[in-house]
Amino acid sequence: MAITISPVNMEERKNLDLRPGDTVRVFQKIEEKGKTRLQAFEGLVLARKHGTEAGGTFTVRRVASGVGVEKIFPLYSPMIDKIELLKRARVRRAKLYFIRDKVAREARRQLRRTKLMTAANVAKAEVEAEEPAAEAAATE
């Protein structure tokens, strides 16, 4: 007779083999008004800490409506219903914390590009607005 200590299938989670660079979907149990529902959190695994021990955790990052959101999930938490491995990327680092800076840098670059584009469009519109006025003055 097997004695269950945890509602989580420990062997299944231990053999999941999550690594930094993986894209995962974590289904988290959330209680609202006495009911339990599942909420998916899909993102990139940045770090894995404490291995397959009882206190093992993994950090998942996603961008939700333009804002980076990171969550640290305990590997053996009973509040996690299941973990789906969607994609596996080959990375050369154990911790991908540099992704935070990389995303911020690219966002700033995009912002700078849009500012330059809008400034160019405004200048172009001003030139186009002056051309008909100059043509009208030349015909008089």
PyRosetta script that sets phi, psi and omega in degrees:
from pyrosetta import init, pose_from_sequence

init()
pose = pose_from_sequence("MAITISPVNMEERKNLDLRPGDTVRVFQKIEEKGKTRLQAFEGLVLARKHGTEAGGTFTVRRVASGVGVEKIFPLYSPMIDKIELLKRARVRRAKLYFIRDKVAREARRQLRRTKLMTAANVAKAEVEAEEPAAEAAATE")
pose.set_psi(1, 127.4)
pose.set_omega(1, -178.2)
pose.set_phi(2, -89.2)
pose.set_psi(2, 135.6)
pose.set_omega(2, 177.4)
pose.set_phi(3, -98.4)
pose.set_psi(3, 123.8)
pose.set_omega(3, 179.4)
pose.set_phi(4, -94.8)
pose.set_psi(4, 123.4)
pose.set_omega(4, 179.2)
pose.set_phi(5, -94.2)
pose.set_psi(5, -33.9)
pose.set_omega(5, -175.2)
pose.set_phi(6, -127.7)
pose.set_psi(6, 146.5)
pose.set_omega(6, 176.5)
pose.set_phi(7, -72.9)
pose.set_psi(7, -8.5)
pose.set_omega(7, -178.3)
pose.set_phi(8, -91.3)
pose.set_psi(8, 140.4)
pose.set_omega(8, 174.6)
pose.set_phi(9, -76.3)
pose.set_psi(9, 95.9)
pose.set_omega(9, -172.8)
pose.set_phi(10, -62.5)
pose.set_psi(10, -41.3)
pose.set_omega(10, -178.1)
pose.set_phi(11, -64.6)
pose.set_psi(11, -40.2)
pose.set_omega(11, -179.3)
pose.set_phi(12, -63.4)
pose.set_psi(12, -43.5)
pose.set_omega(12, 179.4)
pose.set_phi(13, -68.5)
pose.set_psi(13, -36.0)
pose.set_omega(13, -179.4)
pose.set_phi(14, -65.7)
pose.set_psi(14, -38.6)
pose.set_omega(14, -177.9)
pose.set_phi(15, -87.0)
pose.set_psi(15, 5.3)
pose.set_omega(15, -178.7)
pose.set_phi(16, -65.6)
pose.set_psi(16, -32.2)
pose.set_omega(16, 177.0)
pose.set_phi(17, 57.6)
pose.set_psi(17, 57.9)
pose.set_omega(17, 173.6)
pose.set_phi(18, -76.8)
pose.set_psi(18, 136.0)
pose.set_omega(18, 178.3)
pose.set_phi(19, -132.2)
pose.set_psi(19, 155.8)
pose.set_omega(19, 172.8)
pose.set_phi(20, -59.0)
pose.set_psi(20, 140.4)
pose.set_omega(20, -177.3)
pose.set_phi(21, 99.1)
pose.set_psi(21, -15.0)
pose.set_omega(21, 178.0)
pose.set_phi(22, -75.4)
pose.set_psi(22, 145.4)
pose.set_omega(22, 170.8)
pose.set_phi(23, -101.5)
pose.set_psi(23, 122.5)
pose.set_omega(23, -175.8)
pose.set_phi(24, -126.1)
pose.set_psi(24, 158.6)
pose.set_omega(24, 171.9)
pose.set_phi(25, -120.6)
pose.set_psi(25, 116.8)
pose.set_omega(25, -177.9)
pose.set_phi(26, -104.4)
pose.set_psi(26, 123.1)
pose.set_omega(26, 177.7)
pose.set_phi(27, -95.6)
pose.set_psi(27, 112.8)
pose.set_omega(27, -175.3)
pose.set_phi(28, -105.2)
pose.set_psi(28, 135.9)
pose.set_omega(28, 177.2)
pose.set_phi(29, -80.6)
pose.set_psi(29, 129.4)
pose.set_omega(29, 178.8)
pose.set_phi(30, -127.5)
pose.set_psi(30, 128.9)
pose.set_omega(30, 179.3)
pose.set_phi(31, -96.6)
pose.set_psi(31, 124.5)
pose.set_omega(31, 176.2)
pose.set_phi(32, -135.4)
pose.set_psi(32, 125.0)
pose.set_omega(32, 176.9)
pose.set_phi(33, 53.2)
pose.set_psi(33, 42.1)
pose.set_omega(33, 177.5)
pose.set_phi(34, 80.6)
pose.set_psi(34, -5.1)
pose.set_omega(34, 178.9)
pose.set_phi(35, -106.9)
pose.set_psi(35, 152.2)
pose.set_omega(35, 177.2)
pose.set_phi(36, -110.7)
pose.set_psi(36, 128.7)
pose.set_omega(36, 176.6)
pose.set_phi(37, -127.1)
pose.set_psi(37, 164.4)
pose.set_omega(37, 178.9)
pose.set_phi(38, -103.5)
pose.set_psi(38, 134.3)
pose.set_omega(38, 176.7)
pose.set_phi(39, -122.9)
pose.set_psi(39, 127.7)
pose.set_omega(39, -178.3)
pose.set_phi(40, -89.3)
pose.set_psi(40, 139.0)
pose.set_omega(40, 174.9)
pose.set_phi(41, -127.9)
pose.set_psi(41, 108.7)
pose.set_omega(41, -175.1)
pose.set_phi(42, -109.2)
pose.set_psi(42, 130.9)
pose.set_omega(42, 179.4)
pose.set_phi(43, -175.0)
pose.set_psi(43, -169.2)
pose.set_omega(43, -176.6)
pose.set_phi(44, -93.6)
pose.set_psi(44, 133.2)
pose.set_omega(44, 176.5)
pose.set_phi(45, -77.4)
pose.set_psi(45, 115.7)
pose.set_omega(45, 179.9)
pose.set_phi(46, -87.5)
pose.set_psi(46, -39.6)
pose.set_omega(46, -173.5)
pose.set_phi(47, -148.9)
pose.set_psi(47, 156.3)
pose.set_omega(47, 175.1)
pose.set_phi(48, -132.5)
pose.set_psi(48, 123.7)
pose.set_omega(48, -176.8)
pose.set_phi(49, -122.6)
pose.set_psi(49, 145.5)
pose.set_omega(49, 174.9)
pose.set_phi(50, 65.5)
pose.set_psi(50, 22.7)
pose.set_omega(50, 170.7)
pose.set_phi(51, 54.8)
pose.set_psi(51, -133.0)
pose.set_omega(51, -177.8)
pose.set_phi(52, -105.0)
pose.set_psi(52, 19.0)
pose.set_omega(52, 177.7)
pose.set_phi(53, -68.1)
pose.set_psi(53, 175.1)
pose.set_omega(53, -179.0)
pose.set_phi(54, -63.4)
pose.set_psi(54, -31.5)
pose.set_omega(54, -178.6)
pose.set_phi(55, -97.7)
pose.set_psi(55, 18.8)
pose.set_omega(55, -177.8)
pose.set_phi(56, -64.8)
pose.set_psi(56, 139.4)
pose.set_omega(56, 179.1)
pose.set_phi(57, -132.7)
pose.set_psi(57, 162.7)
pose.set_omega(57, 171.9)
pose.set_phi(58, -140.5)
pose.set_psi(58, 143.8)
pose.set_omega(58, -177.5)
pose.set_phi(59, -104.8)
pose.set_psi(59, 130.1)
pose.set_omega(59, -180.0)
pose.set_phi(60, -119.3)
pose.set_psi(60, 133.9)
pose.set_omega(60, -179.8)
pose.set_phi(61, -120.9)
pose.set_psi(61, 137.3)
pose.set_omega(61, 173.3)
pose.set_phi(62, -142.3)
pose.set_psi(62, 162.0)
pose.set_omega(62, 177.1)
pose.set_phi(63, -107.2)
pose.set_psi(63, 115.2)
pose.set_omega(63, -179.8)
pose.set_phi(64, -113.0)
pose.set_psi(64, 115.2)
pose.set_omega(64, -178.6)
pose.set_phi(65, 47.0)
pose.set_psi(65, 50.9)
pose.set_omega(65, 174.5)
pose.set_phi(66, 81.8)
pose.set_psi(66, -0.4)
pose.set_omega(66, -179.0)
pose.set_phi(67, -119.3)
pose.set_psi(67, 131.1)
pose.set_omega(67, 178.0)
pose.set_phi(68, -74.7)
pose.set_psi(68, 129.6)
pose.set_omega(68, -180.0)
pose.set_phi(69, -122.7)
pose.set_psi(69, 128.5)
pose.set_omega(69, 177.1)
pose.set_phi(70, -119.4)
pose.set_psi(70, 138.0)
pose.set_omega(70, 176.3)
pose.set_phi(71, -128.5)
pose.set_psi(71, 140.1)
pose.set_omega(71, 176.4)
pose.set_phi(72, -105.1)
pose.set_psi(72, 117.4)
pose.set_omega(72, -178.4)
pose.set_phi(73, -106.3)
pose.set_psi(73, 132.0)
pose.set_omega(73, 169.7)
pose.set_phi(74, -69.4)
pose.set_psi(74, 135.4)
pose.set_omega(74, -175.0)
pose.set_phi(75, -61.1)
pose.set_psi(75, -40.3)
pose.set_omega(75, -175.3)
pose.set_phi(76, -103.6)
pose.set_psi(76, 24.3)
pose.set_omega(76, -178.2)
pose.set_phi(77, -67.6)
pose.set_psi(77, 133.1)
pose.set_omega(77, 175.9)
pose.set_phi(78, -71.3)
pose.set_psi(78, -12.9)
pose.set_omega(78, 178.2)
pose.set_phi(79, -79.3)
pose.set_psi(79, -9.2)
pose.set_omega(79, 175.7)
pose.set_phi(80, -96.4)
pose.set_psi(80, 119.1)
pose.set_omega(80, -179.1)
pose.set_phi(81, -74.8)
pose.set_psi(81, -53.5)
pose.set_omega(81, 177.3)
pose.set_phi(82, -156.1)
pose.set_psi(82, 160.6)
pose.set_omega(82, 179.4)
pose.set_phi(83, -125.0)
pose.set_psi(83, 119.4)
pose.set_omega(83, 178.8)
pose.set_phi(84, -103.1)
pose.set_psi(84, 131.5)
pose.set_omega(84, 175.4)
pose.set_phi(85, -91.8)
pose.set_psi(85, 112.9)
pose.set_omega(85, -175.6)
pose.set_phi(86, -92.1)
pose.set_psi(86, -44.4)
pose.set_omega(86, -174.7)
pose.set_phi(87, -147.7)
pose.set_psi(87, 146.0)
pose.set_omega(87, 178.6)
pose.set_phi(88, -122.0)
pose.set_psi(88, 122.6)
pose.set_omega(88, 179.0)
pose.set_phi(89, -109.8)
pose.set_psi(89, 148.7)
pose.set_omega(89, 178.4)
pose.set_phi(90, -87.8)
pose.set_psi(90, 117.4)
pose.set_omega(90, 179.4)
pose.set_phi(91, -121.2)
pose.set_psi(91, 158.5)
pose.set_omega(91, -176.6)
pose.set_phi(92, -111.7)
pose.set_psi(92, 18.9)
pose.set_omega(92, 179.2)
pose.set_phi(93, -132.1)
pose.set_psi(93, 153.6)
pose.set_omega(93, 177.4)
pose.set_phi(94, -85.0)
pose.set_psi(94, -30.2)
pose.set_omega(94, 178.0)
pose.set_phi(95, -126.4)
pose.set_psi(95, 129.1)
pose.set_omega(95, -175.1)
pose.set_phi(96, -102.3)
pose.set_psi(96, 41.5)
pose.set_omega(96, -177.6)
pose.set_phi(97, -66.3)
pose.set_psi(97, -21.1)
pose.set_omega(97, -179.6)
pose.set_phi(98, -66.5)
pose.set_psi(98, -16.4)
pose.set_omega(98, 179.2)
pose.set_phi(99, -61.6)
pose.set_psi(99, -35.3)
pose.set_omega(99, 178.9)
pose.set_phi(100, -56.9)
pose.set_psi(100, -50.7)
pose.set_omega(100, -178.8)
pose.set_phi(101, -67.5)
pose.set_psi(101, -38.1)
pose.set_omega(101, -177.9)
pose.set_phi(102, -62.9)
pose.set_psi(102, -42.9)
pose.set_omega(102, -179.6)
pose.set_phi(103, -66.7)
pose.set_psi(103, -41.3)
pose.set_omega(103, 179.8)
pose.set_phi(104, -64.0)
pose.set_psi(104, -40.7)
pose.set_omega(104, 179.7)
pose.set_phi(105, -63.0)
pose.set_psi(105, -44.4)
pose.set_omega(105, -179.9)
pose.set_phi(106, -66.5)
pose.set_psi(106, -35.4)
pose.set_omega(106, 177.9)
pose.set_phi(107, -64.9)
pose.set_psi(107, -42.1)
pose.set_omega(107, 177.7)
pose.set_phi(108, -63.8)
pose.set_psi(108, -39.1)
pose.set_omega(108, 179.8)
pose.set_phi(109, -64.2)
pose.set_psi(109, -41.9)
pose.set_omega(109, 178.1)
pose.set_phi(110, -62.7)
pose.set_psi(110, -42.8)
pose.set_omega(110, -179.7)
pose.set_phi(111, -62.6)
pose.set_psi(111, -43.1)
pose.set_omega(111, 179.4)
pose.set_phi(112, -62.3)
pose.set_psi(112, -42.2)
pose.set_omega(112, -179.4)
pose.set_phi(113, -64.1)
pose.set_psi(113, -42.1)
pose.set_omega(113, -179.9)
pose.set_phi(114, -68.1)
pose.set_psi(114, -35.4)
pose.set_omega(114, 177.0)
pose.set_phi(115, -63.3)
pose.set_psi(115, -44.4)
pose.set_omega(115, 179.1)
pose.set_phi(116, -63.3)
pose.set_psi(116, -41.0)
pose.set_omega(116, -179.7)
pose.set_phi(117, -65.1)
pose.set_psi(117, -43.0)
pose.set_omega(117, -179.9)
pose.set_phi(118, -68.1)
pose.set_psi(118, -37.3)
pose.set_omega(118, 177.5)
pose.set_phi(119, -64.4)
pose.set_psi(119, -40.4)
pose.set_omega(119, 178.5)
pose.set_phi(120, -66.5)
pose.set_psi(120, -40.5)
pose.set_omega(120, 179.3)
pose.set_phi(121, -65.9)
pose.set_psi(121, -38.9)
pose.set_omega(121, 178.2)
pose.set_phi(122, -64.6)
pose.set_psi(122, -44.7)
pose.set_omega(122, 179.4)
pose.set_phi(123, -63.6)
pose.set_psi(123, -40.6)
pose.set_omega(123, 179.5)
pose.set_phi(124, -64.7)
pose.set_psi(124, -41.4)
pose.set_omega(124, 179.4)
pose.set_phi(125, -64.6)
pose.set_psi(125, -38.5)
pose.set_omega(125, 178.6)
pose.set_phi(126, -65.0)
pose.set_psi(126, -42.0)
pose.set_omega(126, 178.7)
pose.set_phi(127, -63.8)
pose.set_psi(127, -42.5)
pose.set_omega(127, 179.8)
pose.set_phi(128, -66.5)
pose.set_psi(128, -33.2)
pose.set_omega(128, 178.8)
pose.set_phi(129, -71.1)
pose.set_psi(129, -32.6)
pose.set_omega(129, -179.5)
pose.set_phi(130, -76.6)
pose.set_psi(130, -30.0)
pose.set_omega(130, -176.8)
pose.set_phi(131, -60.5)
pose.set_psi(131, -47.2)
pose.set_omega(131, 178.7)
pose.set_phi(132, -64.9)
pose.set_psi(132, -34.7)
pose.set_omega(132, 178.9)
pose.set_phi(133, -66.4)
pose.set_psi(133, -39.9)
pose.set_omega(133, 178.5)
pose.set_phi(134, -66.9)
pose.set_psi(134, -38.0)
pose.set_omega(134, 178.7)
pose.set_phi(135, -67.9)
pose.set_psi(135, -38.5)
pose.set_omega(135, 179.3)
pose.set_phi(136, -66.1)
pose.set_psi(136, -39.8)
pose.set_omega(136, 179.6)
pose.set_phi(137, -68.8)
pose.set_psi(137, -32.4)
pose.set_omega(137, -178.6)
pose.set_phi(138, -73.0)
pose.set_psi(138, -31.8)
pose.set_omega(138, -179.3)
pose.set_phi(139, -76.2)
pose.set_psi(139, -21.1)
pose.set_omega(139, -177.5)
pose.set_phi(140, -77.3)
pose.dump_pdb("model.pdb")
